[in-house]
Every structure is written in structure tokens, then in C-alpha cells.
Amino acid sequence: MSFFTDLAHQYIDGEWRPGKGSWDIIDFNPYNGEKLASITVATAGEVDQAYRSAEVAQRAWGDTNPYARRMVLERALRVVEEREPEISDAIVAELGGTRLKAAFELHLAKEFLRESIQLALRPSGQILPSPTEGKENRVYRVPVGVVGVISPFNFPFLLSLKSVAPALALGNAVVLKPHQNTPVCGGTLVAKVFEEAGLPAGLLNVVVTDIAEIGDALLEHPIPQVISFTGSDKVGRHVATVCAANLKRAVLELGGNSALIVLDDADLDYAVDAAVFSRYVHQGQVCMAANRILVDRSVEKEFTEKFVAKVASLRVGDPADPETQIGPLINSSQAEAISSLVDQTVEAGATALLHGGADGNLVSPSVLTGLAADSPVLSQEIFGPVALLVPFDGEDEAVRIANDTPYGLSGAVHTGNIERGVRIGQRIHTGMIHINDGTVHDEPIVPFGGEKSSGLGRLNGASMIEAFTTQKWISVQHGRSQFPF
């Protein structure tokens, strides 16, 4: 496909160039195995070039009038709107997203670009009083300088833009490394959008590479002051460790093991719809997905029957078909891991109400129940189409089970009493929770992030200013200070 081959390059200092590494990343369509592109990996030397060009370009960009920076973001939004059908096709082809998923991702990407347009004008300073006579304290908000962004494979276009656009709007330069399974949608496509929008050369650089080639060069390099990483908690811990050792700020959006709680007074039909979407959207490859569906024992039988029936009706197949609801997992290792996990959990005593099989990277939905309280599967993130149904007796037990996980990203509570839901939500140790809704939500101005192993820091809205700017104190002595010697 010419779309992918045209973007199968590194993008450094405004130039499209081949990588200098000794091997290639092969970009495959996960549904049919078609080779989309081949990209020679970037070396540590090219990572250095990317950061150094970013540092040079940022000096002028940071001094640029924020209204001028805003215009670039406005043009980037127009580019995305104009090329939406093409980008949608790319999402379907490169990551196996369904048409519905592609539309969802593009909708959010445009919303975050709109917010970034406004963000350029939002940093503000302060004048603070001083106990010293004649002294004025000015506190400025200034760009951090250069930001390193590492994005995942599940929502690559959105989650790259989500850090790249605000960082640029706030006067920074960026070096972006996309996931090796989505080098175009998560990387070079983003570069193309901003190139067409007229972003000056050097301000956004994209390096397509892998830790096997560059080690920790992307993290350890002395130029970036902030690393924004979205991915697994295992890798996130490593990112945090390296950043701490090099005195860098890390913003980490990591995995989840969210619980969707169905109370005894919930609208069961509505709760079923919310739970099925929250578990199976994009094949369950979503950090906010409802891994665990907790159901009050008094309504367990009715809910389970309706839930299993709806899951069984989901259509699995070609993501390019608008009728498909479950497409492929991102690669064969993920498909094999999910299938193995289901088999092992059933062998350990769980009951499979639906036991999905695998056909290449297509994995049909599974629904498991009868899990032992200490089952390992209850405490881990499942990045695939597997739902765990867990009964509970009363609110206190629901809260205890929901909190019995190392993660704390999202969640939901379904109830006929909104304030009851809010009270339960306040007791659950999670960064985000939704009453009478699904677990998969993201909005441009609300703080997005998790607790425990689900991350550090927040993104969106005012949190972007905290993430990608720093404060600078400049004092002015209008009189004369008195010194003791």
C-alpha cells in the first residue's frame, strides 16, 4: 500500500530519511498478514540527532507568540479532518481496528487537537508578595524544552497526538517513538500531519526503532526533560527508574484491571450493554477495559444470561467490514497468550460460559466465571476479549474485590441510586470511575490517569500544563536590599 510505504521512513529535522540500523521493522496487517511496509530501524546516533535538532528548533519555538503556535495546531486539525477517510483505513489496516473503533479514535483525536489549540494560550504567570521591602516576585510558566513521547499500539494515532499536540502547543519540541507494531499510525503519520500543517523543521521528530537497537538511549539522553510514556506497567516501571536516575520527569499512563460493578438496583439491560462494550471494544486491547465484572448475587443469574447472550452475538472477523465488532489482536504472540490464559484458567477450575477459540490473530470472546478468590487472572491486566464474572454479597464486598488488584485506572458502578454509586466510587482506589456508564472514557479537559501500578501523573486539560511546562521564579528588587556583610 503506497500510503504506508510513503511513510516508511524516519523523520528527523524535517527530513524523511531511511534508518541506519542493521535490520528492519516489518509492518503487517494483523488480520490478513499483508506486509504494509518495511522500515529500517533508527540507531542511537539517529536518536541523538533527533534530540539535538529538537533542542535547536525549540529555542525559537518557545519564544514564538502562542497565537502563532495556535495557528499550526488549527491547520493540523484541518489536515486530520480532510484526510479522515485515509487515516481511518490506515487504522483498520495497521492495527486491526474495526470501523467503529477507527471512528472512535479519530473523534477523540480531533477533540484533543481542538483542546490543544486552546492550550497554547492558557499558561499564565503570577506576581506573589514578598516579605522583603521593595521586592516583586514574578512566577513564569515556561516550556520544559524537549519532550520524549513513547506511544502504544492500541490507540496509536490518538495517544501519540495526545502528548505531542499539547507539548508543541505549549512551546516544546518533541521526539516521538511509536510502538513497533504501529510505526505509521502512531508515528510517521503524526509527523506528516504536522509537516502539512507547517510546523517548523526539527520541532517534531519521529524515530522508528526498538530497545534491541538503541537500549535506553531515548530515556537517558541529556536533552529531554520529560518523558511521556503510555504502555504496560512492566515497561513503565523501567521508564520511571531510568528517568529517576537521570533526574527527568516521567508522565506514565499504564495498564489497568478495571472493575465494572453491577449493584442490586441496577438497570440490568443497560448494565449489560455497558459491560459488553467496556470489555470487548477493540478486542479488549484497552487499558481502561472492564476486566472484571462484579455482579450482586441477587441479580447474578439474570445479568449473566443476558450478558452471555449479547457477547455470543458479537460478530468476529474482518475489521474492514462495518458489521464486524471483534477484529484481530495486534499480533500472533498476543493471540496465543490470550488463548493460553483462557485454557489455563479453565484447567484451574473456572467455568467457561463462552470459550472463544483462535483463528490466526482472531480470538473469539470468552466469558469465565466460578473463579477462585486467589485466581491469578483476577489481579492481572488481560489485553484481549476475555470477561471475568465475579459475584458479590453487598457493597462492602464489592469494594473489597474491586480494590484487590495492583492497578487503579478506571471503573464503573451501575445503580438506580446515583449518590449510592458516587459513595461507592469514592471508596475505590482508582484514578477514574464512572457512574451508570462504561469504563472506557477519555475527555480533553478532565484529568486522565491512574493510581497504584496504573501510572504517575495526569494528562488532559490543566494537567497538560503541569506535565509539559515548568515554573520559573524571577524576583525584582525595586529598592535596595540590606545585606549582613
Buried (B, 14 or more C-beta within 10 A) or exposed (E): BEBBBEBBBBBBBBEBBEBBBEEBBEBBBBBBEEEBBEBBBBBBEBBBBBBBBBBBBBEEBBEBEBEEBBBBBBBBBBBBEEBBEEBBBBBBBBBBBBBBBBBBBBEBBBBBBBBBBBBBEBBEEEEEEEEEEEBBBEBBBBBBBBBBBBBBBBBBBBBBBBBBBBBBBBBBBBBBBBBBBBBBBBBBBBBBBBBBBEBBBBBBBBBBBBBEBBEBBBBBBEBBBBBBBBBBBEBBEBBBEBBEEBEBBBBBBBBBBBBBBBBBBBBBEEBBBBBBBBBBBBBBBBBBBBBBBBBBEBBBEEBBEBBBEBBEEBEBBBBBEEEBBBBBBBBBEBBBBBBEBBEEBBEEEBEBBBBBEBEEBBBBBBBBBBBEEEBEBBBBBBBBBBBBBBBBEEBEBBBEBBBBBEBBBBBBBBBEEEEBBEBBBEBBBBBBBBBBBBBBBBEBBBBBBBBBBBBBBBBBBBBBBBBBBBEEEEEEEEEEEEEEE
